[in-house]
Amino acid sequence: MKFYIRHKIRNVIDIKWLVALEYLNFEGKYKNYVEKHDFWELCFVEKGRVNVVIDEQTLSLEENEVFLIAPNQTHSYLSSDLENRAFVVCFECFSQTLKTLSGSKFVLDENLADCMERIISEHENTFFMNDKDLLEVLPNANFGGQQAIILQLEYLFICLLRQLSTNKNPEVVFLNKEDFYSELTDLIIEYFRKNISRKITLSDVCAKFNYSSSFLCKTFKEQTGESLFSYFNRMKIDEAKRLFDEENMSVTEVSNELDFSDIKYFGAMFKKYEGISPSQYIKLAKNNERGGSRG
């Protein structure tokens, strides 16, 4: 007799509750409306263009693009054209992996755009929002409509995660432990360390880790107490001191080595962090060295 193995399925995305499904009404309640809540929110632009304001930073979403808003993020929607259409799905999910998708917008291919349209179609035959803006089930709802919506939504997120792991930075994609934010911060610091001798922009950091500037800046500041580039510049100055002490490089050489725009800017940055100019630092280091050798 053949022996069969039963596999317990591990759900990488497990949506527990649906909270709201509806089109945004830019003429009504969503005009100049700002909100913050303790569940996830997915925005899908079906037609035109919609601006999403997250923590006071604006992101433009085009047709067939989605954006995932994490719990407790202050957000609002803006549209200059009332013909634009955007659909939101609000839900509860405690899968840590979902954090990987927050803070970035995604362009849906034909398959995933169809997936969103199926969610909208199921919603229209399963739920309605009552007068108090609460989600209710239709009396003659589609059989299995609620489960169909969740399955399509989970499939959408799995496909987006697959895209990230294939096309983006795989070391970041599946940071799903409790210390997600500290691990992400450690990866950013390591990225700074490996690129200490070149200029890095905020766009470079966002492209590397596939998160929005607002999310990365906020996360890094919360974890380190410093802004991204205050931290990076301090690392550069620490490296400058090492080059002075161990390599006996000149101020000009160190400025060029660390890719500062000019020697004056390097001097100003060095003084900001050390309280003295680079030439003063070198002089003090040499005096200390002489004093140590006499002793």
KOLRO-306634 format. One line per field, with one value per residue: residue in one letter; y, z, x of N, C-alpha, C in turn. Coordinates in steps of 0.001 Angstrom, whole numbers, padded with zeros to 6 digits. Example, Ala and Ser with C-alpha at 12.3 -4.5 7.8 and 13.67 -1.06 7.14 Angstrom:
# residues 2
residuo = c(A;S)
n.c2 = c(-005690;-002250)
n.c3 = c(007800;007080)
n.c1 = c(013190;012850)
ca.c2 = c(-004500;-001060)
ca.c3 = c(007800;007140)
ca.c1 = c(012300;013670)
c.c2 = c(-003300;000030)
c.c3 = c(007800;007870)
c.c1 = c(013200;012900)
***
This chain:
# residues 295
residuo = c(M;K;F;Y;I;R;H;K;I;R;N;V;I;D;I;K;W;L;V;A;L;E;Y;L;N;F;E;G;K;Y;K;N;Y;V;E;K;H;D;F;W;E;L;C;F;V;E;K;G;R;V;N;V;V;I;D;E;Q;T;L;S;L;E;E;N;E;V;F;L;I;A;P;N;Q;T;H;S;Y;L;S;S;D;L;E;N;R;A;F;V;V;C;F;E;C;F;S;Q;T;L;K;T;L;S;G;S;K;F;V;L;D;E;N;L;A;D;C;M;E;R;I;I;S;E;H;E;N;T;F;F;M;N;D;K;D;L;L;E;V;L;P;N;A;N;F;G;G;Q;Q;A;I;I;L;Q;L;E;Y;L;F;I;C;L;L;R;Q;L;S;T;N;K;N;P;E;V;V;F;L;N;K;E;D;F;Y;S;E;L;T;D;L;I;I;E;Y;F;R;K;N;I;S;R;K;I;T;L;S;D;V;C;A;K;F;N;Y;S;S;S;F;L;C;K;T;F;K;E;Q;T;G;E;S;L;F;S;Y;F;N;R;M;K;I;D;E;A;K;R;L;F;D;E;E;N;M;S;V;T;E;V;S;N;E;L;D;F;S;D;I;K;Y;F;G;A;M;F;K;K;Y;E;G;I;S;P;S;Q;Y;I;K;L;A;K;N;N;E;R;G;G;S;R;G)
n.c2 = c(-001196;002226;004877;007923;011319;013831;017250;020014;023129;026098;029294;032128;034574;035587;036513;037799;039320;041219;044642;046975;047677;049598;052186;055165;058311;061255;063553;063544;062149;061646;063915;066114;064526;063025;060178;057601;054340;051066;048910;047250;048869;048729;050422;050728;051964;052321;053863;056679;059057;059184;060843;059810;060696;060184;060294;063041;063102;063035;060723;059759;057831;055858;054578;051167;050756;049891;050571;049913;050551;050676;049616;052222;054389;057732;058998;060206;060882;062363;063931;065561;065289;064305;062118;060184;056922;055032;052187;050850;048425;047365;045636;043086;041687;039639;038707;038846;039079;040729;043302;043838;044744;047210;050767;051026;051497;049505;048328;046721;043791;042396;040050;040413;042780;041903;040242;042106;043252;041092;040914;043312;042790;040563;041798;043605;041924;040786;042371;045476;048957;050361;053046;054036;053735;051134;047793;045492;042344;041426;040557;038598;037515;036552;033099;031948;034294;035985;034482;034145;036738;037131;035083;035890;038287;037458;035948;037981;039416;037448;037118;039669;039633;037616;038872;040855;039331;038290;040430;042544;043449;040644;040045;041686;041211;039117;039685;038832;038638;039330;041420;043007;045774;046597;044841;045651;048218;047580;046461;048697;050260;048612;048762;051464;051293;049705;051418;053650;055264;056697;058931;058910;058992;059745;058579;056494;054817;054156;052796;050618;049234;049112;050547;053292;056724;058036;055917;054610;056687;057313;054818;054391;056607;056144;053804;054442;057006;058997;060829;059401;060441;062011;060054;058607;060551;060929;058424;058660;060676;059378;057443;059130;060030;057632;057238;059440;058771;056124;055819;058054;060066;063078;066078;066825;064436;062672;063899;063596;060797;060042;061075;063696;066760;069062;070348;072310;071830;069305;070024;071637;069767;067943;069556;070043;067596;066918;069180;070509;071527;069499;069809;070752;068514;066630;067871;067837;065075;064383;065780;064436;061988;062498;063271;060886;059233;060481;059956)
n.c3 = c(000000;-000829;000798;002103;002540;004737;004509;006552;005886;005528;006011;004454;004177;005966;006149;008426;009008;007241;006867;005520;002247;-000560;-003034;-003316;-002553;-003846;-003793;-001636;001497;001470;000676;001600;003833;006575;008027;010493;011471;013069;011336;008195;004955;001596;-001395;-004606;-007796;-010162;-012310;-013913;-011905;-008560;-005576;-002731;000563;002915;006189;005852;003467;-000051;-002466;-005791;-007435;-010260;-012879;-012411;-010363;-007033;-003506;-000269;002925;006117;009436;011699;010372;009462;006977;003807;000904;-002317;-005160;-008244;-010198;-010483;-011883;-011609;-010332;-007443;-005450;-002214;000118;003300;006000;008471;009342;010598;009719;009624;007318;005590;006123;004520;002112;002601;002244;-000353;-003824;-006306;-009623;-011237;-013160;-016025;-015104;-012274;-012115;-013056;-010936;-008894;-009985;-009793;-007042;-006570;-007989;-006595;-004143;-004748;-004969;-002533;-000201;001429;002267;005063;006310;008376;007626;007930;007278;005815;005228;002253;001961;000003;-000617;-002612;-002809;-000808;-001193;000620;001403;-001100;-001714;000228;-000472;-003053;-002396;-000731;-002606;-004363;-002732;-002277;-004886;-005305;-003371;-004393;-006709;-005567;-004316;-006506;-008209;-006677;-003662;-002226;000389;002025;001616;003028;005791;008507;011233;014770;015332;013067;012291;013508;012279;009607;009861;010584;008169;006527;007717;007237;004475;004208;005271;003403;001302;001962;000721;-001271;-002711;-001486;-002139;-000957;-002675;-003665;-001422;-001060;-003450;-003141;-000923;-001435;-000244;000753;001059;003330;005053;005449;006521;008873;010233;010572;012135;014453;015351;015714;016673;015146;012031;008702;007077;008762;010350;008411;007532;009897;010086;007884;008775;010934;009476;008095;010162;010752;008390;008496;010821;010447;007787;007157;005427;003526;004061;001685;000215;001775;001662;-001066;-001222;000273;-001215;-000967;-001937;-002134;-000683;001224;002059;003170;005303;006823;007505;008988;011159;012269;013427;014981;016225;015691;013020;010154;009717;012207;013726;012696;013473;016287;016675;015828;017710;020042;019444;019390;022040;023306;022404;023550;026176)
n.c1 = c(000844;000531;002222;001176;002092;001139;001020;001331;000040;001847;000944;001974;000829;-001880;-004971;-007245;-009587;-012028;-012504;-013345;-014571;-014548;-015227;-013322;-014651;-014193;-015558;-017109;-016934;-014180;-012921;-010512;-010074;-008613;-007146;-006475;-005806;-006000;-005599;-004745;-004571;-005338;-004847;-006109;-005727;-008030;-008706;-007314;-005512;-004351;-003484;-001725;-001377;000973;001896;002419;003828;003639;002495;002181;-000225;-000732;-002901;-003808;-002001;-000984;-001008;000126;-000951;000296;-000821;-001817;-000701;-000869;-002960;-004222;-006313;-006080;-007516;-007647;-009477;-012720;-013509;-011632;-010910;-010637;-010111;-010492;-009340;-009773;-008349;-007544;-004473;-001965;000413;003839;005326;003960;004697;006822;005827;004739;004769;005674;004868;003200;003160;000584;000513;-001242;-002485;-002587;-003993;-006433;-006995;-007497;-009795;-011510;-011763;-013122;-015477;-016495;-016906;-018962;-021102;-021329;-020879;-021882;-021502;-022858;-025034;-023536;-020978;-020048;-019078;-021247;-022909;-024543;-028020;-028588;-026088;-023214;-022483;-019916;-018517;-017132;-014901;-013758;-012890;-010884;-009092;-008304;-007071;-004972;-003562;-002779;-000951;000995;002002;003114;005114;006696;007607;009212;011215;012448;013142;014084;015728;016686;017551;016169;013504;012193;012293;010943;010788;010270;011972;012047;012342;014725;016492;016274;017321;019941;020812;020754;022749;024947;024971;025650;028230;029590;029587;031004;032856;031659;029195;025880;022464;019115;017335;018882;019047;016351;015859;017560;016496;013835;011704;009591;010696;009710;009014;011519;013103;011687;011714;014503;015249;013754;014981;017706;017933;018971;018973;018959;021099;022563;023657;025100;026944;028357;029556;031250;032989;034186;035557;037251;038915;040199;041632;043356;044811;045788;046591;047950;047061;046520;044499;043216;043435;041910;039406;038854;038924;036699;034707;033633;032055;033661;036710;036243;033620;033982;035684;033937;031962;033498;034266;031780;031108;033338;034252;036584;038826;039876;042680;043508;042901;044730;047132;046900;046841;049426;050955;050183;051216;053954;054290;053674;055779;057971;057433)
ca.c2 = c(000000;003455;005725;009326;012289;014990;018465;021130;024284;027302;030474;033292;035685;035034;037621;037335;040063;042303;045779;047866;047591;050654;053174;056466;059365;062481;064674;063428;062029;061557;065215;066688;063609;062405;059139;056724;053222;049968;047796;047512;049422;048631;051331;050335;052979;051656;054802;058008;059241;059565;061093;059305;061455;059322;061011;064359;062970;062712;059742;059715;056494;055844;053483;049804;050731;049703;051013;049291;051427;049886;050104;053396;055435;058806;059062;060796;060730;063590;063781;066802;064918;063447;060924;059178;055891;054255;051247;050492;047233;047444;044276;042762;040605;039680;038077;039789;039217;041790;044565;044004;045424;048537;051890;051039;051281;048413;048303;045392;043281;042075;039001;040940;043761;041074;039776;043203;043401;040007;041321;044338;042129;039780;042745;044184;040910;040165;043348;046884;049827;050947;054498;054370;053342;049823;046742;044519;041326;041522;039447;037565;037575;035447;031958;031914;035566;036511;033700;034410;038017;036933;034250;036723;039279;036745;035609;039224;039731;036421;037440;040863;039202;036868;039868;041491;038398;038040;041628;043567;043056;039476;039969;042483;040839;038242;040004;038682;038343;040390;042549;043425;047139;046667;044127;046527;049290;046999;046303;050034;050659;047822;049371;052675;050902;049219;052517;054792;056090;057304;059691;058143;059830;059073;057740;055279;053962;053651;051813;049446;048471;049026;051168;054725;057556;058322;054721;054368;057765;057158;053606;054577;057580;055476;052767;054943;058349;059911;060728;058554;061034;062413;058831;058289;061539;060633;057286;059173;061399;058343;056855;060153;059987;056416;057467;060337;058110;054878;055885;059315;060768;064517;066508;066747;063023;062075;064500;062917;059371;059871;061610;064955;067618;069870;070277;073207;071117;068275;070678;072062;068565;067411;070422;069861;066374;066789;070429;071094;071293;068341;070128;070795;067125;066021;068488;067297;063663;064326;066213;063340;060916;062907;063203;059467;058652;061026;059278)
ca.c3 = c(000000;-000909;001991;001757;003542;004900;004775;007157;005049;006222;005334;004570;004352;006566;006437;009413;008999;006300;007620;004598;000814;-001172;-003889;-002683;-003056;-003669;-003676;-000359;002785;001324;000333;002766;004945;007075;008989;011041;012094;013490;010380;006910;003905;000235;-002354;-006004;-008728;-011310;-013434;-013676;-010979;-007197;-004668;-001369;001489;004028;007139;005263;002204;-001110;-003471;-006881;-007935;-011590;-013166;-012189;-009314;-005685;-002406;000968;004084;007347;010562;012477;009549;009097;005524;003144;-000550;-003046;-006608;-008862;-011178;-009839;-012705;-011176;-009490;-006611;-004586;-001035;000896;004655;006543;009544;009023;011564;009118;009614;005948;004887;006337;003413;000999;002974;001932;-001769;-004768;-007234;-010867;-011427;-014525;-016436;-014221;-010941;-012284;-013108;-009564;-008187;-010513;-009224;-005665;-006646;-008436;-005459;-003125;-005156;-004811;-001210;000887;001197;003385;005520;006529;009381;007026;008435;006275;006107;004204;001545;002266;-001033;-000983;-003356;-002011;-000676;-001633;001595;001295;-002417;-001618;001004;-001261;-004119;-001771;-000317;-003827;-004832;-001909;-002538;-006177;-005134;-002621;-005334;-007563;-004786;-004078;-007786;-008881;-005785;-002736;-001544;001806;002776;001329;003999;007183;009096;012655;015640;015277;011664;012105;013864;011237;008442;010188;010497;006761;006001;008227;006495;003133;004367;005507;002147;000339;002713;-000133;-002375;-002348;-001506;-002014;-000385;-003755;-003708;-000295;-001345;-004529;-002606;000019;-001961;000658;000536;001856;004634;005891;005810;007407;010165;010874;010957;013242;015650;015802;016032;017249;014180;010661;007833;006569;009903;010720;007350;007571;011076;009704;007000;009575;011659;008503;007829;011271;010590;007286;009011;011849;010025;006420;007038;004227;003687;004085;000308;-000154;002491;001088;-002347;-000964;000804;-002227;-000615;-003124;-002157;000575;002192;002620;004043;006522;007612;008048;010018;012343;012849;014233;015871;016938;015190;011591;009868;009925;013659;014201;012326;014311;017642;016644;015754;019009;020991;019066;019863;023494;023691;022137;024547;027451)
ca.c1 = c(000000;001315;002182;000993;002543;000264;001793;000625;000313;002293;000412;002859;-000108;-003100;-005888;-008227;-010840;-012261;-013046;-014054;-014289;-015348;-014594;-013130;-015524;-013401;-016484;-017788;-016236;-012732;-012379;-009818;-010308;-007386;-007494;-005445;-006508;-005119;-005643;-004107;-005421;-004801;-005476;-005923;-006231;-008667;-008756;-006755;-004390;-004741;-002367;-001842;-000532;001357;002744;002711;004548;002686;002890;001210;-000542;-001320;-003834;-003305;-000994;-001511;-000158;-000320;-000760;000421;-001622;-001406;-000099;-001785;-003017;-005388;-006311;-006402;-007684;-008128;-010498;-013714;-013683;-010659;-011526;-009711;-010826;-009701;-009684;-009226;-008372;-006602;-003549;-000868;001586;004946;005821;003240;005416;007757;005164;004258;005646;006064;003776;003462;002387;000007;000439;-002613;-002996;-002901;-005070;-007646;-007222;-008159;-011149;-012328;-012057;-014165;-016704;-017009;-017367;-020248;-022159;-021207;-020908;-022178;-021182;-024122;-025044;-022519;-019695;-019647;-019228;-022297;-023114;-025820;-028935;-028460;-024666;-022610;-022021;-018454;-017942;-016179;-013665;-013175;-012184;-009657;-008179;-007742;-006195;-003752;-002840;-002169;000221;002020;002624;003955;006297;007539;008260;010271;012320;013109;013629;014615;016777;016131;017884;015206;012127;011544;012575;009621;010890;009778;012906;012090;012813;016140;017237;016310;018262;021293;021140;021039;024065;025937;025006;026466;029624;030163;029634;031506;033708;030913;027998;024632;021274;017946;016789;019707;018659;015002;015968;018241;015676;012469;010738;009448;011603;009100;009106;012912;013569;011031;012218;015904;015293;013227;015909;019047;017907;019570;018472;019782;022332;023384;024375;026058;028020;029189;030386;032291;033979;034954;036474;038268;039890;040998;042563;044392;045630;046432;047114;048693;046602;046321;043102;042709;043321;040773;038203;038610;038681;035335;033792;032985;031957;034884;037457;035611;032462;034538;036146;032772;031332;034399;034178;030452;031070;034502;034503;037825;039017;040728;044105;043724;042878;046017;048171;046754;047235;050889;051482;049959;052142;055278;054271;053702;057091;058907;057172)
c.c2 = c(001257;004296;007184;010222;013473;016209;019521;022399;025480;028512;031665;034580;035104;036196;037115;038001;041044;043426;046708;047570;048634;051501;054474;057491;060708;063726;064691;063308;061989;062875;065853;065832;062917;061362;058326;055600;052052;048736;048231;048112;049343;049577;050896;051404;052272;052552;056131;058025;059728;059791;060536;060099;060594;060093;062294;064297;062433;061746;059676;058286;056612;054649;052124;049753;050568;050209;050456;050180;050580;050440;051303;054412;056466;058970;059747;060614;062043;063275;065063;066544;063922;062177;059825;058190;055113;053432;050883;049224;047364;046089;044143;041562;040739;038973;039115;040062;040380;043141;044873;044821;046850;049601;051964;050870;050221;048569;046878;044998;042883;041043;039570;042047;043037;040562;040853;043389;042295;040319;042340;043716;041307;040688;043280;043215;040238;041155;044669;047664;050517;052447;054952;053991;052050;048769;045749;043546;041500;040333;038287;037509;036354;034326;031942;033208;036109;035790;033973;035715;037839;036116;035059;037739;038633;036361;036832;039520;038717;036725;038658;040526;038421;037830;040519;040583;038124;039281;042628;042979;041881;039410;040756;041911;040047;038443;039958;038332;039510;041620;043019;044790;047275;045948;044975;047661;048795;046839;047652;050493;049897;048350;050653;052310;050468;050330;053801;055756;056682;058105;058772;059126;059032;058163;056436;054297;053351;052568;050523;048585;048417;049473;052653;055492;057817;057130;054500;055429;057617;055957;053811;055524;056945;054473;053335;056283;059400;059764;059878;059195;061716;061229;058511;059270;061317;059441;057731;059901;060428;057686;057848;060136;058748;056596;058426;059582;056950;054961;057140;060091;062244;064840;066397;065297;062361;062613;063827;061449;059122;060580;062810;065877;068553;069870;071195;072524;070017;068882;071099;070870;067981;068233;070275;068672;066304;068056;071128;070799;070054;068616;070210;069380;066445;066557;067935;065850;063521;064746;065113;062200;061244;062809;061787;058868;059189;060319;057905)
c.c3 = c(000000;000340;001560;002904;003553;005298;005408;006414;005905;005418;005528;004720;004843;006993;007309;009269;007833;007048;006722;003172;000136;-002126;-003098;-003359;-002813;-003557;-002295;000817;002648;000861;001598;004015;005316;008117;009410;011761;012314;012595;009069;005917;002560;-000666;-003766;-006901;-009976;-012547;-013027;-012745;-009633;-006378;-003287;-000500;002718;004929;006514;004003;001148;-002125;-004525;-007374;-009283;-011729;-013060;-011218;-007961;-004676;-001117;002153;005349;008446;011247;011695;009194;007582;005039;001639;-001204;-004525;-007172;-009833;-010531;-010640;-012339;-010227;-008741;-005621;-003418;-000386;002243;005330;007694;009131;009949;011036;008985;008200;005220;005047;005188;002283;001328;002581;000483;-002641;-005776;-008463;-011074;-012893;-014827;-015515;-012877;-011008;-012371;-011723;-008748;-008683;-009992;-007769;-005660;-007033;-007309;-004385;-003469;-004970;-003438;-000072;000440;002449;003812;005791;007552;008916;007622;007384;006707;004934;003571;001906;001279;-001551;-001775;-002409;-002000;-001053;-000686;001491;-000037;-002404;-000898;000221;-002380;-003551;-001327;-001531;-004388;-004059;-002120;-003849;-006067;-004356;-003514;-006256;-006825;-004631;-005352;-008313;-007965;-004894;-001893;-000056;002661;002706;002450;005420;007930;010581;013460;015584;013840;011500;012459;012829;009970;008663;010099;009045;006117;006440;007501;005068;003161;004476;004204;001108;000973;001823;-001328;-001845;-002437;-001331;-001359;-001422;-003881;-002619;-000540;-002422;-004022;-001776;-000348;-000955;000356;001436;003245;005574;006360;006783;008812;010917;011399;012154;014547;016221;016293;016759;016334;012830;009842;007504;007635;010332;009688;007351;008769;010795;008795;007786;010407;010726;008159;008926;011159;009485;007686;009912;011288;008647;006171;005773;004535;003699;002692;-000118;000503;001937;-000233;-002146;-000523;-000054;-001746;-001831;-003259;-000764;001639;002861;003567;005366;007429;008267;009172;011303;013042;013812;015272;016652;016529;013697;011369;010116;011412;014240;013918;013223;015727;017708;016608;017058;020049;020728;019553;021378;023999;023485;023096;025882;027439)
c.c1 = c(000887;001126;002111;001453;001588;001108;000894;001022;000722;001829;001354;002050;-001419;-004007;-007034;-009587;-010859;-012977;-013856;-013620;-015166;-014520;-014441;-014033;-014836;-014279;-017125;-016851;-014721;-012109;-011815;-009994;-008998;-007758;-006277;-006175;-005550;-005228;-004994;-005104;-004689;-005574;-005107;-006535;-006742;-008664;-008134;-005561;-004919;-003475;-002685;-000872;-000286;002309;003297;003580;003582;003285;001792;001036;-001237;-002264;-003134;-002120;-001681;-000490;-000743;000048;-000772;-000481;-000963;-000589;-001165;-001777;-004290;-005230;-006741;-006545;-008262;-009277;-011463;-013990;-012682;-011319;-010450;-010525;-009923;-010253;-008996;-009396;-007381;-005765;-002350;000377;002701;005456;005176;003942;006359;007144;004753;005275;006084;004826;004196;002573;001890;000036;-001006;-003255;-003433;-003952;-006416;-008010;-007939;-009586;-012070;-012686;-013195;-015500;-017332;-017576;-018759;-021404;-022140;-021427;-021521;-021782;-022473;-023973;-024002;-021113;-019145;-019959;-020303;-022434;-024485;-026717;-028813;-027026;-024230;-022193;-020488;-017755;-016885;-014834;-012976;-012378;-010857;-008634;-007514;-006740;-004883;-002907;-002113;-000886;001346;002750;003529;005225;007250;008296;009422;011474;013107;013817;014320;015691;016300;016460;016897;013799;011471;012073;011249;009662;010337;010672;013115;012758;014287;017000;017354;017309;019699;021740;021477;022427;025170;026079;025837;027947;030304;030326;030156;032294;032971;029733;026785;023479;020145;017307;017566;019270;017286;015035;016593;017297;014203;011410;010672;010401;011032;009239;010543;013429;012981;011572;013636;016021;014801;014220;017238;019046;018507;018897;019433;021126;023161;024246;025460;027241;028936;030088;031532;033384;034815;035966;037590;039339;040782;042041;043684;045363;046441;047092;047942;048340;046403;044826;042485;042493;042115;039460;037839;038242;037248;034290;032985;033033;033149;035492;036853;034415;032930;034988;035002;032088;032177;034283;032829;030436;032194;034829;035788;037941;039866;042209;044443;043760;044219;047127;048131;047206;048751;051534;051351;050925;053554;055370;054338;055061;058136;058712;057719)
***
